[in-house]
Amino acid sequence: MAQFQFRAADAEGKVVEGTIEAAESSAVVARLHDRGLIPIRVGAALSGRPGLAVPTAKATRFEGRLGQRHLLIVTQELSALLSAGLPLDRSLATLTELADHSEMRRILDEVLTAVRGGKSLADALGEHKFFPPLYVNMVRAGEIGGFLDASLLRLSEYLERSQDLRREVVSSLTYPAVLTAVLGASLVFLLIYVLPRFSALFEGMGKALPLPARIVMGTSDAIRHYWWVGAAVIALAVTLFRRWVATPAGRLRWDQTKLRLVGLGMVLRKMEVSGVTRTLGTLLKSGVPMIQALDIARAVVGNVVIANALSDVEVGVREGAGVSNPLARSGAFPALAVQMISVGEETGRLDDMLLRVSDHYDREVRAQVIQFTRLLEPIMIVVMGLLVGAVVVSMLTAIFSINDLPM
């Protein structure tokens, strides 16, 4: 048996917190239902100290910025409360009380005030940039269709899967990034702090040193005395690049280049396709019209090439050409995705097929990222090892040749 911390709400929306001893979380949920409570959060208590709950964000002084994690939690909790039959205003009041972040509490309080003032939930959410257009439009479709709780449930699934994919990709790339930083720091340490120790030893020998040693010593001196030149050049290059990318032509060229990169370009394309199809499928499944769904998907997509393809699709839909044909002409989507979308149109289950396309490419992205990082790690180790080894060997060669140098 284990201790589980829970948060629940009663029929009046009052929040109840505590701990329950049970074999698994589903048993805790069942007990709460038996007591007439609506489960909001159920999690394991701290191991080894029965009855001591995991501290919430309220216990910390630094709250951090609002992010996708907060949006997911609010969506899941609101969906749970509405599905249990609690009225919207009471659900929002409960969420305001539960909010662990001061900014989140302020936003929810303003949304609650607006709803009690007669505004729809979608209009109230739309007044805050924290809720993206996709979110607001799905809530609006749910309100109009009378299935707000179902729309929020789909939003929860959408946000959770998007975060899972992003988390897995970042997690896979973390080790190579840390490895690069450590090896790079080691190389810089050698050039800046270790090699200057040899300067006094080699002073006066100058051109008599072996060529590799002279190159390494020159690089060390340049970094130590003229590092600011390199920093200025890098800063200028980054500034010019960002200004170029900020222009429409530059952004299009850069996005095209990213999609054409060997190996990595296909992964980036599949990630974009996965995000677009999941967005479209979720919107269509929630009752959002196709034209409006395409507008929203185009606004949230991160690649101009894919966004232009969606613009072509929107024109095709308006002209009655459907979705798959304009996508095939654009060449931005993989052939398999186009074929699956075409099948979805023919069978009248486009929303389901779009979600299946997204799931398929999510799996492919995960597999390719894992494969890419497994291949990248040994390459990085070898390259950085060769660089560090070249520095060490050049110094050892110079030291061993001292006796041969003319006095």
C-alpha positions in Angstrom: 0.0 0.0 0.0 1.2 3.5 -0.8 0.2 7.0 0.3 -1.4 9.2 -2.3 -2.0 12.9 -2.1 -5.2 14.2 -3.6 -7.0 17.3 -4.4 -10.8 17.2 -5.1 -13.8 19.4 -5.2 -17.3 18.8 -3.7 -20.6 19.6 -5.3 -20.3 23.2 -4.3 -16.8 23.6 -5.8 -15.0 23.7 -2.4 -11.5 22.3 -2.6 -10.6 19.3 -0.4 -7.0 18.1 0.1 -5.6 15.1 1.9 -3.9 11.7 1.6 -5.3 8.3 1.1 -3.6 4.9 1.5 -4.3 2.7 -1.5 -2.7 0.2 -3.8 -2.9 2.4 -6.9 -4.2 5.8 -8.0 -7.4 4.3 -9.6 -8.4 3.1 -6.2 -8.0 6.6 -4.8 -10.2 8.0 -7.6 -12.9 5.4 -6.8 -12.9 6.3 -3.1 -13.2 9.9 -3.9 -16.2 9.3 -6.1 -17.8 7.2 -3.4 -17.4 10.2 -1.1 -19.1 12.4 -3.6 -15.9 14.3 -4.5 -14.6 15.2 -7.9 -10.9 14.2 -8.3 -8.7 17.0 -9.6 -5.2 15.8 -8.9 -4.0 12.5 -7.5 -0.3 11.8 -7.0 2.1 9.8 -4.8 3.2 11.2 -1.5 6.9 11.5 -0.6 8.4 8.0 -0.3 9.5 6.9 3.1 7.5 9.5 5.0 3.8 8.5 5.1 1.3 11.2 5.1 3.8 13.9 3.9 2.6 15.3 0.6 4.7 16.4 -2.2 5.1 20.2 -1.9 3.4 22.3 -4.5 4.7 25.3 -6.3 3.1 27.5 -3.6 5.8 26.4 -1.3 8.6 27.8 -3.5 9.6 31.4 -3.7 10.5 31.3 -7.4 7.5 30.5 -9.5 9.1 30.9 -12.9 7.2 31.9 -16.1 3.9 30.5 -17.2 4.3 27.9 -19.8 2.7 25.0 -21.6 2.8 22.9 -18.4 0.5 25.3 -16.6 -1.8 25.4 -19.6 -2.0 21.7 -19.7 -2.8 21.4 -15.9 -5.5 24.1 -16.1 -7.1 22.3 -19.1 -7.1 18.9 -17.5 -8.6 20.2 -14.3 -11.3 22.3 -16.0 -12.2 19.3 -18.2 -12.4 17.1 -15.1 -14.7 19.5 -13.2 -17.0 20.2 -16.1 -17.2 16.4 -16.9 -18.3 15.8 -13.3 -21.2 18.2 -13.8 -19.9 21.3 -11.9 -21.1 24.6 -13.4 -18.6 26.7 -15.4 -18.4 29.5 -12.9 -17.8 27.2 -10.0 -15.3 25.3 -12.0 -13.4 28.5 -12.7 -13.6 29.5 -9.1 -12.2 26.2 -8.0 -9.3 26.5 -10.5 -8.6 30.0 -9.2 -8.3 28.6 -5.7 -6.1 25.7 -6.8 -3.8 27.8 -8.9 -0.2 27.4 -7.7 1.1 30.4 -9.7 0.2 34.0 -8.9 0.0 35.0 -12.5 -2.1 32.0 -13.3 -4.4 32.9 -10.4 -4.8 36.4 -11.7 -5.7 35.3 -15.2 -8.2 32.8 -14.0 -9.8 35.3 -11.7 -10.2 37.8 -14.6 -11.6 35.0 -16.8 -14.1 34.1 -14.0 -15.1 37.8 -13.6 -15.7 38.1 -17.4 -17.8 34.9 -17.5 -19.9 36.0 -14.6 -20.3 39.3 -16.4 -22.0 37.6 -19.3 -19.1 36.8 -21.7 -18.6 33.4 -23.2 -15.6 31.4 -22.0 -13.9 31.7 -25.4 -14.2 35.5 -25.4 -12.9 35.6 -21.9 -9.9 33.4 -22.7 -9.2 35.4 -25.9 -8.5 38.5 -23.8 -5.3 36.8 -22.6 -2.3 36.0 -24.7 -1.6 33.0 -22.5 -4.3 31.1 -24.4 -3.3 30.6 -28.0 -5.8 31.0 -30.9 -6.0 27.2 -31.3 -7.2 26.9 -27.7 -9.7 29.7 -27.9 -11.3 28.5 -31.1 -11.7 24.9 -29.8 -13.3 26.3 -26.7 -15.6 28.4 -28.8 -16.6 25.4 -31.0 -17.3 23.4 -27.8 -19.5 26.1 -26.4 -21.5 26.5 -29.5 -21.9 22.7 -30.0 -22.6 22.0 -26.4 -19.6 19.7 -25.8 -17.2 22.0 -24.0 -15.9 19.3 -21.7 -15.2 17.1 -24.7 -13.3 19.9 -26.4 -11.2 20.5 -23.3 -10.5 16.8 -23.2 -9.2 16.9 -26.8 -7.2 20.0 -25.9 -5.6 18.1 -23.0 -4.7 15.2 -25.3 -3.3 17.6 -27.9 -1.2 19.6 -25.4 0.0 16.4 -23.6 1.2 14.7 -26.8 2.8 17.9 -28.1 4.7 18.3 -24.9 5.7 14.6 -24.8 7.2 14.8 -28.3 9.0 18.1 -27.5 10.3 16.6 -24.2 11.6 13.5 -25.8 13.4 15.4 -28.5 15.0 17.8 -26.0 15.9 14.9 -23.7 17.5 13.0 -26.6 19.6 16.1 -27.5 20.6 17.0 -24.0 23.4 14.5 -23.7 25.1 15.5 -27.0 24.8 19.2 -26.0 26.3 18.6 -22.6 29.1 16.5 -24.1 29.9 19.2 -26.6 30.0 21.9 -23.9 32.3 19.8 -21.7 34.7 18.9 -24.4 34.6 22.5 -25.8 35.3 23.8 -22.3 38.2 21.4 -22.0 39.7 22.6 -25.3 39.3 26.3 -24.3 40.9 25.5 -20.9 43.9 24.0 -22.6 44.3 27.0 -24.9 43.8 29.7 -22.4 45.2 28.4 -19.1 47.5 25.5 -19.8 49.4 26.5 -23.0 50.5 29.9 -21.7 52.5 28.0 -19.0 54.7 26.8 -21.8 55.3 30.3 -23.1 58.3 31.0 -20.8 59.7 27.6 -21.6 59.5 28.2 -25.4 60.3 31.9 -25.2 63.1 32.9 -27.5 62.7 29.7 -29.5 60.0 31.1 -31.8 60.5 29.9 -35.3 62.6 27.0 -34.2 59.5 25.3 -32.7 57.8 22.6 -34.7 55.1 23.9 -37.0 52.2 22.3 -35.1 53.4 23.8 -31.8 53.7 27.3 -33.4 50.1 27.0 -34.7 48.7 25.9 -31.4 50.7 28.6 -29.5 49.5 31.2 -32.0 45.9 30.2 -31.6 46.3 30.4 -27.8 47.7 33.9 -28.0 45.0 35.0 -30.4 42.3 33.8 -28.2 43.8 35.3 -25.0 44.5 38.7 -26.5 42.0 39.1 -29.3 38.9 37.2 -28.0 36.9 40.4 -28.1 37.4 40.6 -31.9 35.9 37.1 -32.3 33.1 38.0 -29.9 32.3 41.1 -31.9 32.4 39.2 -35.2 30.0 36.6 -33.8 27.7 39.2 -32.4 27.7 41.1 -35.7 27.0 37.9 -37.7 24.2 36.9 -35.4 22.6 40.3 -35.6 22.8 40.4 -39.4 21.5 36.9 -39.6 18.5 37.7 -37.4 17.7 40.8 -39.4 17.9 38.7 -42.6 15.7 36.0 -41.2 13.2 38.7 -40.1 12.6 39.6 -43.8 10.0 37.6 -45.7 12.5 36.5 -48.4 15.1 35.6 -45.8 12.7 33.7 -43.6 11.5 31.7 -46.7 15.1 30.9 -47.8 16.2 29.9 -44.3 13.1 27.6 -43.8 13.7 26.1 -47.2 17.4 25.5 -46.3 16.4 23.8 -43.0 14.1 21.4 -44.8 16.9 20.5 -47.3 19.5 19.6 -44.7 20.8 16.1 -45.1 19.3 13.8 -42.5 18.1 16.6 -40.2 15.9 18.2 -42.8 13.6 15.2 -43.0 13.2 15.1 -39.2 12.3 18.8 -39.1 9.8 18.2 -42.0 8.1 15.3 -40.2 7.9 17.4 -36.9 6.2 20.2 -38.7 3.8 17.8 -40.5 3.0 16.1 -37.2 2.2 19.4 -35.6 0.1 20.7 -38.5 -1.9 17.5 -38.9 -2.5 17.2 -35.1 -3.7 20.8 -35.0 -6.0 20.3 -38.0 -7.4 17.0 -36.8 -8.1 18.3 -33.3 -9.8 21.4 -34.6 -11.9 19.5 -37.1 -12.9 16.9 -34.5 -14.0 19.7 -32.2 -16.3 21.1 -34.8 -14.2 24.0 -36.1 -14.9 24.7 -39.8 -12.2 23.7 -42.3 -11.3 27.2 -43.5 -11.0 28.5 -39.9 -9.0 25.4 -38.9 -6.5 26.1 -41.8 -6.2 29.7 -40.8 -5.3 28.7 -37.2 -2.9 25.9 -38.3 -1.1 28.4 -40.6 -0.8 30.9 -37.8 0.8 28.4 -35.4 3.1 26.6 -37.8 6.8 27.4 -37.4 7.9 27.0 -41.0 7.0 29.3 -43.8 7.2 26.6 -46.5 4.6 24.5 -44.6 2.5 27.7 -44.0 2.5 28.5 -47.7 1.4 25.0 -48.5 -1.6 25.5 -46.1 -2.4 28.7 -47.9 -2.6 26.7 -51.1 -4.8 24.2 -49.4 -7.1 26.9 -48.2 -7.5 28.2 -51.7 -8.1 24.7 -53.0 -10.8 24.1 -50.3 -12.6 27.3 -51.3 -12.5 26.2 -54.9 -13.7 22.7 -54.1 -10.4 21.0 -54.8 -10.2 19.4 -51.4 -7.2 19.1 -49.2 -5.0 16.3 -50.6 -4.6 17.6 -54.2 -3.3 21.1 -53.2 -1.0 19.4 -50.7 0.4 17.1 -53.3 1.1 20.0 -55.7 2.9 22.0 -53.0 5.5 19.2 -52.4 5.9 20.3 -48.8 4.2 17.2 -47.3 5.6 13.7 -47.6 3.9 11.4 -50.1 2.6 9.1 -47.4 1.0 11.9 -45.5 -0.8 13.1 -48.7 -2.0 9.6 -49.5 -3.4 9.1 -45.9 -5.1 12.5 -46.0 -6.6 11.6 -49.4 -8.0 8.3 -48.0 -9.5 10.3 -45.1 -11.3 12.6 -47.5 -12.6 9.7 -49.5 -14.0 7.9 -46.5 -15.3 11.1 -44.8 -13.1 10.6 -41.8 -10.5 13.3 -42.4 -10.2 14.4 -38.8 -9.4 10.8 -37.6 -6.9 10.3 -40.5 -5.1 13.6 -39.7 -4.6 12.4 -36.1 -3.3 9.1 -37.4 -0.9 10.9 -39.7 0.3 12.9 -36.7 0.7 9.8 -34.5 2.7 8.1 -37.3 5.1 10.9 -37.8 5.5 11.3 -34.0 6.8 7.8 -33.8 9.1 8.3 -36.8 10.5 11.5 -35.3 11.2 9.8 -32.0 12.9 6.9 -33.7 15.0 9.1 -36.0 16.0 11.5 -33.2 17.2 8.5 -31.1 19.1 7.1 -34.1 20.6 10.5 -34.9 21.8 11.1 -31.3 23.3 7.6 -31.1 25.3 8.3 -34.3 26.2 11.9 -33.2 27.6 11.0 -29.8 30.6 8.9 -31.0 31.3 11.3 -33.8 31.5 14.2 -31.4 33.7 12.3 -29.0 36.1 11.4 -31.8 36.2 14.9 -33.2 36.7 16.6 -29.9 39.1 13.9 -28.8 41.2 14.5 -31.9 41.3 18.3 -31.3 42.3 17.9 -27.7 44.8 15.2 -28.7 46.3 17.4 -31.4 46.9 20.2 -28.9 48.6 17.8 -26.4 50.7 16.0 -29.0 51.9 19.3 -30.5 53.1 20.4 -27.0 54.7 17.1 -26.2 56.5 17.2 -29.6 57.8 20.7 -28.8 59.0 19.6 -25.4 60.7 16.5 -26.7 62.4 18.6 -29.4 63.9 21.2 -27.0 67.2 19.3 -26.8 67.5 19.4 -30.6 66.9 23.2 -30.8 69.9 25.4 -31.5 71.1 27.3 -28.5 
